[in-house]
């Protein structure tokens, strides 16, 4: 693991493999180790860069917005001289990837976005809107619980009520539960940031 200071924040990162650069962007509650199971496969064909987003893992715990995350990622790609890079993102990381592709397309060669919660793209009259609104209400409840100081309870609530179902928290290994609790504060920040679910669809067309 190495540390690099970009965009005013210190980020932890790792580089493995060779050939074309591939940057991995994790989602909420997680860190760069969320990619552990696929890292060896990727590293056979790419120079893989994975990092902890601000407020996650071993990176600096400073508050930020989705725009800060986008600027962090752009600055990291430039500082490591890996542009244009392939980008693979998960969850909120996918929204960050979309926003980077829209604002700085020259930094990217391709983009894969897995399960991005880009709910701003779903129109009000869409059949899925009710379910999405229920999830958003649940996220706000989890965020309020985090702000009250109950990080353990909030992490469990997210895992069991919104993500994986009843009983899932107890099936998680201790290190994974600890990771969720440690990264809870940044989830609350994302919930409060309207741009964490927003994509400029017209700008993205230029990528």
trRosetta pair geometry for C-beta under 8 A, 3 or more apart (Angstrom, degrees):
i j d omega theta_ij theta_ji phi_ij phi_ji
1 12 5.4 -6 -174 -169 114 106
1 13 7.4 138 -155 69 67 25
1 14 5.7 -58 -101 -71 55 97
1 58 6.4 35 178 67 149 158
2 12 7.3 150 78 -153 36 57
2 13 5.9 -34 67 68 85 75
2 14 7.0 135 17 -91 82 48
2 15 7.8 -14 22 4 127 93
3 10 5.4 6 -175 -178 111 105
3 11 7.0 156 -152 78 61 37
3 12 5.8 -34 -95 -95 71 60
3 13 7.7 130 -106 20 25 76
3 58 7.9 -105 -87 130 97 108
4 10 7.2 162 81 -150 29 60
4 11 5.7 -24 63 61 80 87
4 13 6.2 -19 14 21 112 123
4 76 6.9 115 89 -124 133 82
4 79 6.0 148 168 121 137 145
4 80 7.5 -72 -85 -63 176 92
5 8 7.7 -2 180 -136 92 9
5 9 7.1 -179 -147 89 65 25
5 10 5.0 -33 -92 -93 77 71
5 11 7.7 151 -98 14 27 72
6 9 6.9 -28 71 60 57 71
6 11 6.3 -28 33 11 101 120
6 72 6.2 112 98 -149 107 61
6 75 3.6 159 172 124 116 119
6 76 5.3 -173 46 -69 165 61
6 78 8.0 141 -141 60 131 92
6 79 5.2 -121 -90 -17 123 148
7 68 7.2 149 146 -164 134 73
7 71 4.8 136 -129 129 146 101
7 72 4.9 -124 51 -92 146 56
7 74 7.9 90 -59 64 132 85
7 75 4.3 -175 -35 7 99 158
9 54 4.9 -20 166 -103 159 121
9 59 7.1 40 152 174 109 108
9 60 5.0 -149 -167 54 83 129
9 62 5.7 -137 -116 42 110 134
9 64 7.4 -21 -67 -67 155 139
9 68 7.7 76 -17 173 144 112
9 72 6.1 -33 56 -108 127 116
10 59 6.5 177 103 -158 64 67
10 60 4.3 100 51 -38 85 116
11 51 5.3 23 161 -178 119 127
11 52 6.4 -177 -162 67 76 72
11 53 7.7 -25 -129 -128 112 20
11 54 6.8 -70 -89 -70 92 68
11 59 4.6 -7 -128 -121 54 117
11 60 7.3 -69 -67 10 44 88
11 72 6.5 126 -63 -175 139 115
11 76 6.3 -48 66 -92 157 123
12 32 7.1 -125 104 -1 98 136
12 51 6.4 157 89 -156 51 72
12 52 4.6 25 58 23 100 116
12 57 5.9 -117 57 115 132 116
12 58 3.8 53 -37 85 162 101
12 59 4.9 -127 11 -64 84 67
13 32 7.2 153 -123 -85 47 156
13 49 6.3 -2 -176 -170 121 87
13 50 6.8 168 -152 89 72 40
13 51 3.7 -26 -98 -98 92 96
13 52 7.4 -136 -70 14 55 67
13 76 7.0 149 -71 -156 152 126
13 80 7.8 -100 122 -72 159 140
14 32 6.6 138 19 150 105 151
14 49 7.5 168 84 -147 46 46
14 50 5.7 -8 56 60 91 86
14 51 7.5 177 18 -80 59 54
15 47 6.5 1 -170 176 100 92
15 48 6.9 160 -152 82 48 52
15 49 5.4 -12 -100 -97 81 72
15 80 7.4 168 -77 -157 133 134
16 39 6.6 50 63 174 145 109
16 43 4.6 -38 122 -114 104 133
16 47 7.7 173 88 -157 32 51
16 48 5.1 -16 63 58 81 103
17 22 7.9 -6 77 36 147 108
17 42 6.8 -93 -49 117 160 74
17 43 3.3 -150 -68 -153 113 73
17 44 7.0 -69 -127 -17 115 16
17 45 7.5 -13 -169 55 135 30
17 46 5.5 43 124 89 149 50
17 47 5.1 -169 93 -108 91 35
17 48 4.8 72 21 3 131 89
18 46 7.9 171 78 138 27 16
18 47 5.6 13 -134 -74 19 86
19 45 6.1 -69 68 171 150 43
19 46 5.7 -90 81 -112 101 28
19 47 6.0 -174 61 -25 47 79
20 45 7.6 -12 42 146 96 76
20 46 5.4 -52 77 -123 75 79
20 47 6.8 -155 94 19 24 85
20 85 8.0 144 163 -137 81 55
20 86 6.4 62 135 -8 115 114
20 109 7.3 -78 -175 53 123 166
21 46 6.7 77 -158 -175 12 96
21 47 4.8 -38 -98 72 60 105
21 49 6.4 10 -166 -6 99 113
21 80 8.0 144 -140 116 144 116
21 82 3.7 157 -146 -170 167 108
21 83 7.9 -59 65 -57 147 19
21 85 4.2 -65 106 -117 110 94
21 86 6.8 174 99 25 57 74
22 42 5.9 -129 89 -178 151 117
22 46 3.7 20 -3 163 122 152
22 47 6.8 154 19 71 72 48
22 48 5.2 -25 72 -104 101 64
22 49 7.1 175 86 24 46 72
22 85 6.6 157 -102 -177 19 94
22 86 4.5 -22 -109 72 75 108
22 87 7.7 175 -159 -80 58 23
22 88 6.5 15 -179 0 103 109
23 48 8.0 147 -92 -161 26 50
23 49 4.6 -22 -107 71 73 106
23 50 7.6 152 -161 -83 51 42
23 51 7.9 -16 -160 7 94 104
23 73 7.4 121 147 -161 145 99
23 76 7.7 127 -139 107 138 116
23 77 6.3 -61 -57 -90 158 99
23 82 6.8 129 -56 107 108 141
23 85 4.8 52 -9 141 107 145
23 86 7.2 171 21 84 67 53
23 87 5.3 -18 66 -110 97 71
23 88 7.5 174 85 29 47 66
24 32 7.2 104 92 -142 114 78
24 35 4.9 31 160 -79 158 159
24 42 7.7 40 -59 162 124 177
24 48 6.6 17 -16 -170 113 96
24 49 7.0 -176 18 88 73 52
24 50 4.2 -13 57 -102 116 90
24 51 7.9 158 72 17 74 61
24 88 5.4 -20 -109 72 69 96
24 89 7.6 159 -163 -86 46 43
25 51 8.0 -10 -103 54 59 87
25 53 7.2 63 -158 -63 81 113
25 73 6.5 -2 -99 -110 128 135
25 87 6.7 11 -4 -171 116 97
25 88 7.3 176 24 90 74 46
25 89 4.1 -12 65 -112 109 88
25 90 7.1 -174 93 24 65 64
25 93 3.6 167 124 -167 94 116
25 94 7.7 163 90 -57 116 37
25 96 5.8 -137 167 80 149 126
25 97 5.9 178 46 -58 147 101
26 30 4.4 -125 169 98 127 118
26 31 6.1 119 62 -179 166 7
26 32 6.2 -136 -23 -85 132 34
26 34 4.7 113 -126 43 123 134
26 35 6.9 -119 -77 -32 100 97
26 50 7.7 63 -34 -165 101 100
26 52 7.7 -20 34 -121 131 46
26 53 6.6 -134 60 -9 89 108
26 56 7.1 -159 80 141 125 161
26 90 5.9 -15 -142 53 42 110
26 91 7.6 7 166 44 51 109
26 93 5.4 166 93 -54 16 145
27 30 5.6 60 64 24 65 123
27 34 7.5 -112 32 123 77 172
27 89 7.7 103 -65 171 80 77
27 90 4.5 -90 -28 109 107 85
27 91 2.5 48 -124 58 150 123
27 92 4.8 117 -149 31 78 74
27 93 4.7 -101 -74 -2 58 97
27 94 7.4 -5 -89 -3 103 83
27 115 7.8 -32 -73 89 154 107
28 91 5.7 -105 11 136 80 141
28 92 5.0 78 -41 5 88 127
28 183 7.5 155 173 134 57 121
28 186 7.2 -172 -141 107 73 96
28 187 4.9 78 -168 -104 117 92
28 190 6.0 -108 -99 34 115 163
29 155 7.2 126 -132 -131 121 94
29 158 7.2 -176 -71 110 144 150
29 179 7.1 87 161 126 77 89
29 180 4.9 2 -167 -124 114 72
29 183 5.0 136 -145 90 36 124
29 184 7.3 26 -111 -85 81 49
29 187 5.9 22 -61 -64 78 126
30 33 7.7 -144 -180 63 88 69
30 34 4.0 17 -177 -52 134 141
30 56 6.9 20 90 -160 43 137
30 90 7.7 -3 46 88 156 127
30 91 7.8 125 12 36 127 141
30 179 6.9 29 -127 150 42 126
30 183 6.9 -112 5 69 15 173
31 34 6.3 146 62 -15 41 94
31 52 4.6 -9 -154 -115 97 98
31 53 7.8 -141 -123 26 59 73
31 56 4.7 178 -96 153 83 105
31 57 3.1 115 -140 -61 138 113
31 58 7.5 88 -165 3 143 68
31 179 6.6 -119 5 -156 109 118
31 183 6.9 -157 -49 -72 92 141
32 35 6.3 -49 178 25 56 108
32 50 4.2 124 -156 140 107 105
32 51 5.6 -138 -81 120 125 4
32 52 5.1 -83 -19 -60 99 67
32 57 6.0 13 9 -69 84 171
33 36 5.1 10 -171 -43 68 111
33 57 7.3 146 2 -110 95 126
33 179 7.9 -117 64 -113 121 150
34 90 7.0 -124 126 56 136 151
35 38 5.7 -74 -171 56 73 95
35 39 5.4 96 130 -65 92 90
35 42 7.8 -24 173 10 118 146
35 50 5.3 -139 46 -118 146 149
36 39 5.7 -39 -145 -5 29 121
38 41 5.4 -60 -166 45 62 114
38 42 5.8 61 140 -23 87 106
39 42 5.9 -62 -150 39 31 108
39 43 6.0 27 158 -22 69 112
39 48 6.4 162 -151 119 77 163
39 50 7.2 -69 -108 -15 110 147
40 43 5.7 -57 -142 37 29 111
40 44 7.1 43 155 -34 60 94
41 44 6.1 -45 -164 11 33 113
42 45 6.8 -89 -170 49 38 86
42 46 5.4 -43 170 44 81 116
42 48 4.9 86 118 -85 119 134
42 88 7.9 -121 -114 24 139 153
43 46 6.7 -84 -109 64 28 70
43 48 5.1 -77 -83 3 76 127
46 86 6.8 -84 -127 47 141 130
47 82 7.0 -142 97 -129 122 119
49 76 7.6 161 153 146 138 114
49 80 6.2 109 -113 122 150 168
49 82 6.1 -138 -20 -9 145 175
49 85 7.4 -44 31 -146 125 149
51 59 7.2 66 166 -66 90 127
51 76 6.2 -92 -6 -156 168 158
52 56 4.7 -153 -175 96 91 89
52 57 3.2 -119 -119 57 139 127
52 58 5.5 147 10 44 158 62
52 59 4.0 -164 98 -16 107 106
53 56 4.8 49 62 24 77 127
53 57 7.9 102 39 20 53 104
53 59 6.5 -137 99 38 21 158
53 69 5.7 5 -155 -130 121 107
53 72 6.9 112 -145 94 72 149
53 93 7.4 -146 -48 -94 139 95
53 96 7.9 -139 -110 -65 137 171
53 186 7.6 133 101 -176 110 155
54 59 5.5 -114 -107 131 36 133
54 60 6.2 -23 -139 71 82 81
54 61 7.9 137 175 -116 68 24
54 62 5.9 -52 -176 58 116 86
54 64 4.9 57 94 5 139 150
54 68 6.6 -55 40 130 150 116
54 69 6.7 -137 28 -92 103 72
54 72 5.8 -150 -25 -81 111 162
54 186 7.8 161 104 -117 65 131
55 59 6.9 -18 18 90 27 108
55 60 7.8 -18 -53 99 43 54
55 61 5.4 76 -120 -135 53 58
55 62 6.7 -106 -64 55 82 42
55 63 7.2 58 -79 -104 128 29
55 64 6.4 -144 -21 25 123 106
55 183 7.2 101 136 -144 83 77
55 185 6.7 -123 -168 90 116 98
55 186 3.8 134 130 -84 132 123
55 189 7.1 -75 -153 29 174 148
56 59 5.9 31 62 39 62 113
56 183 5.1 30 -120 -122 79 119
56 186 5.9 -63 -61 19 83 166
57 179 8.0 3 -87 -143 67 101
57 183 7.6 13 -35 -80 51 118
61 185 7.7 59 -164 69 109 139
63 189 6.1 179 -149 -110 83 142
64 68 3.5 -118 -167 81 109 151
64 69 6.4 125 129 -46 128 74
64 72 7.7 19 -170 -32 161 130
64 189 6.9 72 63 156 51 151
65 68 4.9 110 49 1 64 99
65 69 7.3 -119 103 -1 42 86
65 189 7.4 -130 -94 164 45 107
65 193 5.0 155 -144 -125 82 137
65 195 6.6 52 168 55 109 122
65 196 7.9 -127 -172 -56 67 90
66 69 5.4 -50 -153 34 39 115
66 70 6.5 41 149 -21 67 101
66 92 7.6 -121 -109 -180 105 107
66 95 6.6 -47 -149 117 134 117
66 96 6.4 -145 -162 -88 86 80
66 99 6.8 115 150 -2 109 165
66 190 7.2 84 -65 -128 93 78
66 193 5.4 160 -13 135 96 141
66 195 4.4 -146 52 105 131 99
66 196 4.6 -177 -58 -84 128 61
66 198 7.8 151 76 44 160 90
67 70 5.5 -50 -149 34 36 113
67 71 6.4 34 152 -16 66 104
67 99 7.6 -118 -101 160 55 150
67 195 6.2 24 -39 100 87 158
68 71 5.7 -55 -147 40 33 109
68 72 6.1 40 151 -25 66 104
69 72 5.5 -49 -145 32 31 116
69 73 6.4 30 156 -18 64 104
69 96 4.9 -77 123 -116 120 128
70 73 5.9 -55 -150 36 30 109
70 74 6.4 29 153 -17 64 107
70 96 5.6 -163 -78 -154 71 78
70 99 4.7 -78 -96 107 138 120
70 100 5.2 -172 -149 -70 90 80
70 103 6.6 69 165 37 136 143
71 74 5.7 -53 -145 38 33 112
71 75 6.1 30 157 -17 66 109
72 75 5.9 -63 -149 40 26 107
72 76 6.2 28 154 -23 65 108
73 76 5.6 -52 -144 34 30 113
73 77 6.4 31 157 -18 64 104
73 96 6.2 121 -16 159 150 118
73 97 8.0 -114 159 -87 168 55
73 100 5.6 -70 94 -83 130 145
74 77 6.0 -56 -151 35 29 110
74 78 6.4 22 154 -13 64 110
74 100 6.0 -176 -64 -134 91 107
74 103 7.7 -69 -71 96 142 114
74 104 5.2 92 -118 26 123 164
74 107 6.0 -128 -131 -60 77 169
75 78 5.7 -58 -146 42 32 109
75 79 5.9 30 157 -20 68 110
76 79 5.8 -55 -139 38 28 108
76 80 6.1 12 165 -4 64 112
77 80 6.4 -65 -142 46 22 99
77 82 5.6 -100 -154 64 68 92
77 83 5.2 81 152 -61 108 94
77 85 5.6 -128 -137 7 116 134
77 107 5.1 84 109 -171 151 119
78 81 7.3 22 179 -76 34 44
78 83 6.3 2 -88 -17 56 129
78 107 7.2 -68 -57 -117 83 117
82 85 4.8 40 130 -75 100 120
83 106 7.0 44 175 130 130 75
83 107 4.6 -75 -121 -141 121 62
83 108 7.7 -54 -137 -48 85 30
84 106 6.7 -115 -87 165 106 46
84 107 6.1 145 -121 163 68 22
84 108 5.6 19 -165 112 96 8
84 109 4.2 123 126 -56 109 80
85 107 6.8 -17 25 157 89 75
85 108 6.2 -50 65 -118 63 53
85 109 6.1 -138 101 7 11 98
86 108 7.5 76 -116 -162 21 77
86 109 5.2 -50 -67 67 61 108
86 110 4.8 -3 -125 54 82 95
86 111 7.8 -173 -164 -71 57 33
86 112 7.7 20 174 2 96 99
87 97 5.1 164 137 -136 131 114
87 100 7.2 -180 -121 81 171 135
87 101 7.6 -146 50 -62 146 101
87 108 5.4 -47 -8 -128 121 114
87 110 7.0 -165 30 91 68 52
87 111 4.9 -7 67 -112 105 70
87 112 7.1 -173 97 31 58 63
88 112 4.6 -3 -115 64 74 110
88 114 7.5 26 -178 -10 82 107
89 93 3.9 -158 -165 127 93 94
89 94 4.3 155 111 -84 114 51
89 96 6.4 -168 -141 63 144 90
89 97 3.8 -140 -16 -26 152 137
89 111 7.4 -9 7 -166 111 87
89 112 7.0 170 26 91 66 60
89 113 5.1 -9 65 -116 107 67
89 114 6.7 -172 93 26 53 74
89 116 7.1 38 108 -79 115 105
90 93 5.0 38 55 50 52 125
90 94 6.3 -29 -174 -39 5 94
90 114 4.8 -18 -109 69 67 109
90 115 6.4 18 -160 53 68 102
91 94 6.2 163 69 5 15 100
91 114 7.5 -16 -28 95 49 81
91 115 5.6 -12 -79 99 55 103
91 116 6.9 117 -176 -107 14 42
91 117 6.6 11 -167 -12 66 99
92 95 5.4 -42 -160 29 52 112
92 96 6.6 56 142 -19 69 99
92 116 7.4 99 -105 -142 19 69
92 117 6.4 -23 -79 32 66 108
92 190 5.8 -43 -122 -149 159 146
92 196 5.9 -21 -141 -171 117 98
93 96 5.3 -50 -152 36 39 117
93 97 6.4 45 148 -23 67 102
93 116 7.9 -112 75 -102 51 86
94 97 5.4 -48 -148 34 35 115
94 98 6.5 39 152 -20 65 100
94 113 3.5 102 -149 -165 103 97
94 114 6.2 -148 -73 51 128 42
94 115 6.6 173 -11 75 150 47
94 116 2.9 -123 105 -81 129 101
94 117 7.7 124 61 11 113 54
94 118 7.3 -97 112 -35 106 103
95 98 5.5 -47 -148 34 35 113
95 99 6.4 32 153 -17 65 105
95 113 7.9 104 -47 -155 32 131
95 116 5.1 143 -51 -164 67 110
95 117 6.7 -46 -41 59 124 67
95 118 5.5 158 -97 -80 94 85
95 196 6.3 98 94 -177 157 46
95 197 6.7 -88 -107 -110 155 24
95 198 7.4 81 -163 52 123 39
95 199 6.4 -127 -141 -67 80 95
96 99 5.9 -58 -148 39 30 109
96 100 6.3 29 153 -19 65 106
97 100 5.7 -55 -146 36 31 109
97 101 6.3 31 156 -19 65 106
97 111 5.4 148 163 -153 117 114
97 113 5.2 -168 75 -91 134 103
97 116 7.6 -115 48 -89 105 133
98 101 5.8 -58 -150 36 29 110
98 102 6.3 26 153 -18 65 109
98 111 7.5 122 -83 166 49 150
98 113 6.2 25 -51 -88 92 158
98 116 6.5 88 -22 -161 125 166
98 118 6.6 37 10 -88 165 138
98 199 4.6 -35 134 -123 144 118
98 204 5.9 -23 -170 -104 90 132
99 102 5.6 -55 -146 37 33 112
99 103 6.1 12 161 -5 67 113
99 195 7.6 62 -94 168 148 107
99 199 6.7 -127 -66 -119 73 67
99 200 7.3 84 -118 15 70 94
100 103 6.1 -67 -137 47 28 96
100 104 5.7 -42 -173 48 70 98
100 107 6.7 -72 167 70 108 131
100 108 6.8 113 121 -42 105 128
101 104 7.7 -72 -105 65 13 57
101 105 5.7 46 -170 -100 57 74
101 108 5.6 -47 -102 34 80 157
101 111 5.2 -40 -72 -51 140 157
101 204 6.1 51 100 -134 107 80
101 207 4.1 14 168 -96 103 160
102 105 7.4 21 -110 -57 7 91
102 199 7.2 159 -34 -168 146 77
102 200 5.0 131 -179 65 158 106
102 203 3.8 70 -168 115 108 110
102 204 4.5 -51 -84 -74 101 64
102 206 7.2 95 -141 45 55 101
102 207 6.6 -77 -77 -32 43 119
103 203 7.0 23 -65 156 54 140
104 107 4.6 27 131 1 110 118
104 108 7.6 111 105 -9 78 94
105 108 6.2 -75 -158 43 47 99
105 206 6.0 -128 -32 114 152 94
105 207 4.5 -163 -115 -105 117 77
108 111 5.8 15 175 -57 145 96
108 207 7.0 4 73 -151 128 118
111 207 7.0 9 4 151 136 144
113 116 4.7 -9 162 -34 117 125
116 199 7.9 60 138 -55 139 134
117 196 7.8 10 83 137 112 84
117 197 5.6 -60 121 -117 92 89
118 121 4.9 30 127 2 103 117
118 197 6.2 147 -135 -174 30 58
118 198 7.3 87 -148 -132 76 5
118 199 4.7 0 -149 -13 128 123
119 122 5.5 -46 -163 22 58 114
119 132 5.2 150 -136 -174 119 131
119 136 6.8 -171 118 -67 177 120
119 197 4.6 -18 36 -179 93 125
120 197 5.4 134 -25 123 91 84
120 198 4.4 44 -9 -111 158 62
120 199 6.3 174 66 24 114 67
121 199 6.0 -6 -53 48 111 114
121 201 6.4 116 -111 -70 101 122
122 126 5.0 -104 -177 44 88 152
122 128 6.1 -89 -152 82 138 108
122 129 5.8 171 139 -89 116 78
122 132 5.8 138 75 -19 159 169
123 126 4.9 120 63 -29 75 100
123 129 7.3 -72 97 -70 46 127
124 129 5.9 79 -158 -131 33 161
125 129 7.1 93 42 -8 3 146
126 129 4.8 121 67 -37 81 97
127 130 7.8 -45 174 15 43 98
128 131 5.4 -59 -167 44 63 112
128 132 5.8 64 138 -25 86 106
129 132 5.5 -58 -147 39 33 113
129 133 6.1 34 156 -22 69 105
130 133 5.8 -54 -148 35 30 110
130 134 6.5 32 152 -20 63 104
131 134 5.6 -54 -153 33 33 113
131 135 6.6 33 150 -18 65 103
132 135 5.7 -54 -152 35 34 111
132 136 6.4 35 151 -19 67 104
133 136 5.5 -50 -145 36 34 113
133 137 6.4 39 152 -21 64 102
134 137 5.7 -51 -150 34 32 113
134 138 6.6 34 150 -19 62 104
135 138 5.5 -54 -152 36 34 113
135 139 6.4 37 150 -21 66 102
135 162 6.3 103 -145 -141 84 103
136 139 5.6 -50 -149 33 34 113
136 140 6.6 36 152 -20 64 102
136 197 8.0 -2 -106 -77 114 167
137 140 5.7 -52 -151 34 33 112
137 141 6.6 35 150 -20 63 103
138 141 5.6 -52 -151 33 35 113
138 142 6.5 36 151 -17 66 103
138 161 5.9 -160 -158 127 129 116
138 162 5.0 163 126 -82 137 112
139 142 5.6 -52 -150 37 35 112
139 143 6.3 39 150 -22 66 105
139 158 7.8 53 -113 -115 62 99
139 162 6.8 91 -69 -117 71 159
139 191 5.0 -173 148 -116 105 118
140 143 5.4 -49 -146 35 34 116
140 144 6.4 37 153 -21 64 102
140 191 6.0 164 -91 175 52 128
141 144 5.8 -50 -149 33 32 111
141 145 6.6 33 151 -19 62 104
141 157 7.4 -110 114 150 102 143
142 145 5.6 -56 -153 35 34 113
142 146 6.6 36 149 -21 66 102
142 154 5.0 109 -167 -163 75 91
142 157 5.4 -173 -104 96 92 117
142 158 4.8 68 -130 -70 151 93
142 161 7.9 -172 -66 64 111 124
142 162 7.1 -60 -38 -9 142 143
142 187 7.1 -47 124 129 119 128
142 188 7.9 -141 117 -85 77 75
142 191 7.4 176 76 -66 93 157
143 146 5.6 -52 -152 33 34 113
143 147 6.4 31 152 -17 66 105
143 154 7.7 102 -71 -152 14 133
143 187 7.0 -140 -93 121 79 84
143 188 4.3 126 -145 -127 82 74
143 191 4.0 -123 -69 71 142 154
143 192 6.6 155 -171 -43 149 86
144 147 5.6 -54 -147 38 34 111
144 148 6.5 37 151 -23 64 104
145 148 5.6 -52 -150 32 33 114
145 150 5.0 -65 176 71 87 109
145 153 5.8 -113 175 99 130 103
145 154 3.9 167 101 -86 114 98
145 157 6.4 78 42 27 166 151
146 149 7.9 84 174 -42 32 10
146 150 7.2 -101 -92 68 27 60
146 151 5.9 53 -130 -102 75 65
146 154 4.4 102 -62 -144 75 179
146 184 4.9 -169 -124 155 119 109
146 185 6.4 168 172 -96 124 43
146 187 6.7 171 -58 75 164 99
146 188 4.2 -141 86 -60 140 126
147 188 5.8 146 -52 -152 85 148
150 153 4.0 -17 158 39 116 118
150 154 5.7 128 103 -26 80 91
151 154 5.7 -57 -142 38 30 112
151 155 6.2 32 159 -21 65 105
151 181 5.0 95 132 -158 110 79
151 184 4.2 169 -148 44 98 159
151 185 7.4 -36 -107 -48 122 73
152 155 6.0 -56 -150 33 26 109
152 156 6.5 23 154 -14 62 108
152 181 5.5 3 -88 -113 61 123
153 156 5.7 -56 -149 39 32 111
153 157 6.1 35 153 -23 66 108
154 157 5.5 -53 -146 35 31 114
154 158 6.4 33 155 -20 65 103
154 184 5.6 100 86 -154 124 132
154 187 8.0 172 140 78 123 133
155 158 5.9 -52 -150 34 30 110
155 159 6.4 27 155 -16 64 109
155 169 7.6 118 119 -123 84 118
155 177 7.1 117 127 -161 138 68
155 180 4.0 118 -156 133 128 113
155 181 5.0 -85 -20 -77 156 62
155 184 5.5 -91 -62 -85 97 116
156 159 5.8 -59 -147 39 30 110
156 160 6.0 4 166 1 68 116
156 169 4.4 19 -132 -103 83 160
157 160 6.5 -68 -136 48 23 94
157 161 5.2 -11 -180 12 66 124
157 162 7.6 47 137 -2 67 100
158 161 6.8 -60 -111 50 14 89
158 162 5.2 -42 -157 41 55 120
158 163 6.0 37 149 -9 73 116
158 180 7.6 -166 66 -170 124 124
158 187 7.3 -34 -87 169 161 162
159 162 7.6 14 -22 52 6 78
159 163 5.3 -54 -135 54 37 120
159 164 5.4 -19 -180 31 73 111
159 168 5.2 -144 153 94 102 115
159 169 4.9 120 87 -75 139 85
159 172 7.0 -60 -154 -36 157 138
159 180 6.8 -11 -53 -143 120 164
160 163 7.7 5 -16 49 15 80
160 164 6.8 -44 -94 68 36 81
160 165 6.4 -26 -152 123 56 19
160 166 5.3 58 -165 -102 106 39
160 167 7.1 116 -122 15 110 30
160 168 5.5 -180 -92 38 68 97
160 169 5.5 -50 -48 -21 108 105
163 168 7.3 -129 90 91 91 161
164 168 3.6 117 106 -128 121 169
165 168 5.4 108 65 -35 64 117
167 170 5.9 -55 -167 38 60 109
167 171 6.5 54 142 -19 80 108
168 171 5.6 -65 -154 39 39 110
168 172 6.7 52 150 -37 70 94
169 172 5.8 -42 -159 11 36 116
169 177 6.8 79 -169 -109 79 111
172 176 4.5 -122 -177 88 105 119
172 177 4.8 128 106 -57 126 87
172 180 7.6 -9 171 -6 165 135
173 176 5.0 88 61 9 78 104
173 177 7.3 -148 95 -5 38 88
174 177 5.8 -57 -147 37 33 110
174 178 6.2 34 156 -20 67 107
175 178 5.6 -55 -147 37 33 114
175 179 6.4 39 152 -25 65 102
176 179 5.5 -47 -149 30 35 115
176 180 6.7 37 152 -19 64 100
177 180 5.8 -52 -154 33 34 112
177 181 6.5 30 152 -15 66 106
178 181 5.8 -57 -149 39 33 110
178 182 6.1 33 154 -22 67 110
179 182 5.7 -57 -144 37 29 111
179 183 6.2 5 164 -1 65 114
180 183 6.4 -73 -145 48 24 95
180 184 6.8 54 153 -65 61 85
181 184 5.7 -22 -157 -26 34 117
183 186 5.5 -45 -176 35 76 113
183 187 6.8 83 130 -26 81 96
184 187 5.6 -56 -160 29 42 113
184 188 6.9 41 150 -19 71 100
185 188 5.8 -52 -159 31 38 112
185 189 6.8 39 146 -19 66 103
186 189 5.3 -47 -151 33 42 116
186 190 6.5 45 150 -22 67 101
187 190 5.6 -52 -152 33 36 113
187 191 6.5 37 151 -21 67 103
188 191 5.7 -52 -149 33 33 112
188 192 6.5 24 156 -12 65 109
189 192 6.0 -65 -151 42 30 106
189 193 6.3 26 153 -23 66 113
190 193 5.7 -61 -144 35 32 110
190 196 4.4 130 -167 -135 78 161
191 196 7.3 -68 -66 62 18 152
193 196 4.4 92 86 -24 102 106
194 197 7.0 -71 -173 41 45 92
194 198 6.2 40 140 -29 74 128
195 198 4.7 -70 -136 41 49 120
199 204 6.2 10 168 -39 106 141
200 203 3.9 24 116 25 121 117
200 204 6.2 154 90 -24 66 86
201 204 5.6 -56 -148 33 31 115
201 205 7.1 47 151 -34 61 93
202 205 5.8 -39 -165 9 37 117
203 206 6.1 -44 -175 14 48 112
204 207 5.7 -41 -169 15 55 114
